[in-house]
Amino acid sequence: MDLGISLPTSGPLATPANIVRIAQEAERLGYAAVWTYERLLRPLAEVSMGGGPPQPVPEVYRTVYEPLETLSYVAAVTERIKLGTSVVDSLFHPPVVLARRFATLDQFSGGRVIVGVGQGWMPQEFAAANVPMKRRGAGMDDHIAAMRAVWGPDPVEYNGRFYQIPPSELNPKPAQERIPVLLGSVTPAGVRRAARIADGINPIAFTADQLLGLVKAFHEAAEAERRDPATLTVAVRANVPVTAEPLGTDRPYLGGSPREIAEDVAGLAGSGVDHVLFSNEASADLDTEIRILRDLITEVNARA
């Protein structure tokens, strides 16, 4: 099973120098991928998150480095590590523009891009992007199909419900023959959509039972679409504290010390999970963060 880490594109360690250092150390240590994410803005108004009551938006979103520009810079200072987005809210971008940006990054990185996309959830971001929230769902199918058309052979032509591309030459194409698209979702409808139109799914892990149930549902949905689940990727996102010291019995799933996390990862053997990416919610100073990354991959590899 591969491991990935979220780059410090937000939070107390979010500086260009720290992002580069973490990316280079992750590559040196043997991590499979580094990941970024998108946040357009931090509203001053309280917002309902995950269906709960309105509350202040977390301060970690006060500064968030743009994901593709960040990965373009990281591509120039690394050689092998994959470059993923978890996630870009694709509906905020015209598909022809977003597809060209991903293709350009794939060319400059030598075919290292993983396209993780989601629908978005914050009303203020939809307002700022001038996109109606009702476009979610069918608009996501249309958006991914339009991007696939852009990455396909010329001449490109696409006529969808929401997006149209007149017959055109659109280059560069991605370096990869098929650039992988993962859909970020944890809802039943999102799981079915990922099984139907994506190359994999990028869910958030909350508990072991929730995650294993989601993977099972994803594989069953893929089979219903006559797709082989073995050809699809499950890249799990763990938004958890990763700490030098153990957190004990009250720790979140996939969170805690490297040894505690390694026990959880070992339990995923044979589950269909291909990749676990960690977004550390307990970032310390940079040197401590790097030591934890070293210890984490060492502990996980020791149980592989």
C-alpha positions in Angstrom: 0.0 0.0 0.0 1.3 3.4 -1.0 1.5 6.4 1.4 1.1 10.0 0.6 1.2 13.3 2.5 -0.6 16.6 2.1 1.9 19.5 1.6 1.7 22.3 4.1 -0.2 24.6 1.7 -2.2 26.0 4.6 -1.8 26.3 8.4 1.3 27.4 10.4 3.9 25.7 8.2 2.5 27.2 4.9 5.4 28.9 3.2 7.0 28.2 -0.1 10.3 27.1 1.5 8.5 24.6 3.8 6.4 23.2 1.0 9.6 22.5 -1.0 11.4 21.0 1.9 8.5 18.7 2.8 8.1 17.6 -0.8 11.8 16.8 -1.2 11.9 14.9 2.1 8.8 13.0 1.2 10.4 11.9 -2.1 13.7 11.0 -0.3 11.8 8.9 2.3 9.9 6.9 -0.3 6.4 8.4 -0.1 4.4 7.8 -3.3 2.7 11.1 -3.7 2.4 14.6 -2.3 -1.0 16.3 -2.4 -2.6 19.8 -2.4 -6.1 21.0 -2.1 -8.2 24.0 -3.1 -10.0 26.6 -1.0 -11.1 29.7 -2.8 -11.8 31.8 0.3 -12.6 31.8 4.0 -16.0 33.4 4.6 -16.4 35.7 7.5 -20.0 34.4 8.0 -20.6 31.1 9.9 -21.1 28.1 7.6 -22.7 24.7 8.1 -20.0 22.1 7.6 -21.0 18.4 7.2 -24.6 19.1 7.9 -24.0 20.5 11.3 -25.1 23.9 12.7 -23.4 27.0 11.3 -20.0 27.7 12.8 -16.9 29.8 12.1 -14.9 28.5 9.2 -11.5 27.0 10.5 -8.7 29.5 10.7 -6.5 27.0 8.7 -8.3 28.3 5.6 -7.1 31.9 6.1 -4.2 31.2 3.7 -4.3 28.4 1.2 -1.7 28.2 -1.6 -3.2 27.5 -5.0 -2.9 23.8 -5.7 -1.7 23.6 -9.3 0.7 26.5 -9.1 2.2 24.9 -6.0 2.5 21.5 -7.7 4.1 23.1 -10.7 6.8 24.6 -8.5 7.2 21.2 -6.6 7.5 19.4 -9.9 10.6 21.4 -10.7 12.4 20.5 -7.5 11.5 16.8 -7.4 12.0 13.9 -9.8 9.8 10.9 -9.1 7.1 11.6 -6.5 3.5 11.7 -7.8 1.7 15.1 -7.7 -2.0 14.9 -6.6 -4.9 17.2 -5.8 -7.2 16.2 -3.0 -9.2 18.0 -4.2 -9.7 20.7 -6.8 -13.3 21.8 -6.9 -13.7 21.4 -10.6 -17.0 23.2 -11.0 -15.4 26.5 -10.2 -13.3 26.2 -13.4 -14.2 25.9 -17.1 -13.3 22.3 -18.0 -11.2 23.4 -21.0 -9.1 25.7 -18.8 -8.7 23.2 -15.9 -7.9 20.3 -18.3 -5.2 22.3 -20.0 -3.6 23.3 -16.7 -3.5 19.6 -15.6 -2.1 18.6 -19.0 0.6 21.2 -18.8 1.6 20.1 -15.3 1.7 16.5 -16.4 4.1 17.4 -19.3 6.4 19.5 -17.1 6.5 16.7 -14.4 7.0 13.9 -16.8 3.7 12.2 -16.2 3.3 12.4 -12.5 -0.1 14.0 -12.1 -3.1 12.5 -10.2 -6.2 14.5 -10.9 -8.3 14.5 -7.7 -11.5 16.6 -8.2 -14.6 17.3 -6.1 -17.9 19.2 -6.4 -17.4 21.8 -3.7 -19.7 22.4 -0.8 -19.4 26.0 0.5 -22.1 28.3 -0.8 -19.8 31.4 -0.6 -17.3 29.7 -3.0 -20.0 28.9 -5.5 -21.1 32.6 -5.3 -17.6 33.9 -5.8 -17.1 31.5 -8.8 -20.5 32.6 -10.3 -21.6 28.9 -10.5 -25.0 27.7 -9.2 -24.9 25.0 -6.6 -27.6 23.1 -8.5 -24.9 22.3 -11.1 -23.6 19.7 -8.7 -24.3 16.1 -9.7 -25.1 16.2 -13.4 -22.6 19.1 -13.9 -19.8 16.9 -12.4 -20.4 14.2 -15.0 -20.4 16.8 -17.8 -17.3 18.5 -16.5 -15.2 15.3 -16.3 -16.4 14.2 -19.7 -15.4 17.6 -21.2 -11.9 17.3 -19.6 -11.5 13.8 -21.0 -12.3 15.2 -24.4 -9.6 17.9 -24.1 -7.1 15.2 -23.2 -8.1 13.1 -26.2 -7.0 13.3 -29.8 -7.5 16.4 -31.9 -9.7 17.6 -33.2 -11.5 18.0 -29.9 -15.3 18.6 -29.9 -17.6 18.4 -27.0 -21.3 19.2 -26.7 -22.7 18.6 -23.2 -25.5 19.8 -21.1 -23.5 22.6 -19.4 -20.2 22.7 -21.5 -19.4 23.0 -25.1 -16.1 22.9 -27.0 -16.2 23.8 -30.7 -14.0 21.6 -33.0 -10.5 22.6 -32.1 -6.9 21.6 -31.6 -6.2 21.6 -27.9 -2.6 21.0 -26.8 -0.5 20.0 -25.0 -1.9 16.6 -24.2 -1.0 14.9 -20.9 2.3 13.0 -20.9 0.4 10.0 -19.5 -1.6 8.0 -21.9 -4.6 8.2 -19.5 -4.3 10.8 -16.8 -6.0 9.3 -13.7 -9.1 11.1 -12.3 -10.1 10.4 -8.8 -13.4 11.7 -7.5 -13.5 13.0 -3.9 -16.7 11.8 -2.2 -18.1 9.9 0.7 -21.8 10.0 -0.2 -23.7 7.1 -1.8 -24.4 9.1 -4.9 -20.7 10.2 -5.1 -19.5 6.6 -4.7 -21.8 5.5 -7.6 -20.6 8.5 -9.7 -16.9 7.6 -9.1 -17.6 4.0 -10.1 -19.3 5.2 -13.3 -17.0 8.0 -14.6 -13.7 8.1 -12.7 -10.5 6.1 -12.4 -10.9 5.8 -8.7 -12.2 7.5 -5.5 -10.7 9.7 -2.9 -12.8 9.5 0.2 -12.1 10.8 3.7 -11.7 8.2 6.4 -13.6 8.7 9.6 -13.8 5.2 11.1 -12.6 1.7 10.0 -16.2 0.5 9.5 -17.2 3.6 7.5 -14.1 3.2 5.2 -14.4 -0.5 4.6 -18.1 -0.1 3.9 -17.4 2.7 1.4 -14.8 0.6 -0.4 -17.2 -2.3 -0.6 -19.9 -0.1 -2.0 -17.5 1.4 -4.5 -16.4 -2.0 -5.8 -20.0 -3.2 -6.0 -21.0 -0.1 -7.9 -18.1 -0.6 -10.3 -19.1 -4.2 -11.0 -22.7 -3.0 -11.7 -21.1 -0.7 -14.3 -19.3 -3.7 -15.7 -15.9 -2.3 -14.6 -13.2 -4.3 -12.9 -12.7 -2.9 -9.4 -9.0 -4.1 -9.6 -8.4 -1.5 -12.3 -9.7 1.4 -10.1 -7.8 3.2 -7.3 -9.0 3.9 -3.8 -6.8 6.7 -2.3 -8.0 7.5 1.2 -7.6 10.9 2.8 -6.9 10.9 6.6 -7.4 14.4 8.1 -5.9 13.4 11.5 -3.3 14.5 14.0 0.0 12.7 13.3 2.1 13.0 16.5 5.4 12.0 17.9 3.8 10.6 21.1 1.0 8.1 21.3 -2.6 9.4 21.7 -4.0 6.2 23.2 -7.4 4.7 23.0 -9.3 8.0 22.2 -7.3 8.7 19.1 -9.0 9.1 15.7 -8.8 6.3 13.2 -5.5 6.5 11.2 -4.3 9.2 13.7 -1.8 9.2 16.5 1.8 8.2 16.6 3.6 6.5 13.7 3.3 3.1 15.5 -0.4 3.6 16.2 -1.1 4.6 12.6 0.9 1.7 11.3 -1.4 -0.7 13.1 -4.4 0.9 11.4 -2.7 0.8 8.0 -1.8 -2.9 8.5 -5.4 -3.6 9.1 -6.3 -2.3 5.7 -4.3 -5.1 3.9 -6.5 -6.8 1.4 -9.3 -4.2 1.9 -9.0 -2.7 -1.6 -7.4 0.5 -0.3 -4.4 1.4 -2.5 -3.1 4.6 -1.0 -3.5 6.5 2.3 -2.6 10.2 2.3 -2.2 11.9 5.6 -3.1 15.6 6.2 -1.6 16.3 9.6 -3.9 18.4 11.8 -1.2 18.6 14.5 1.6 20.2 12.7 4.6 21.1 14.8 7.8 22.7 13.8 9.3 21.7 10.4 12.1 19.5 11.7 9.7 17.6 14.0 7.3 17.2 11.1 10.0 15.6 9.0 11.0 13.2 11.8 7.4 12.1 12.1 7.2 11.5 8.4 10.4 9.4 8.6 9.1 7.4 11.5 5.7 6.9 10.0 6.9 5.3 6.7 9.4 3.3 8.6 6.7 1.8 10.9 4.3 1.1 8.1 7.0 -0.6 5.9 8.0 -2.7 8.9 4.5 -4.2 9.0 4.1 -4.6 5.2 
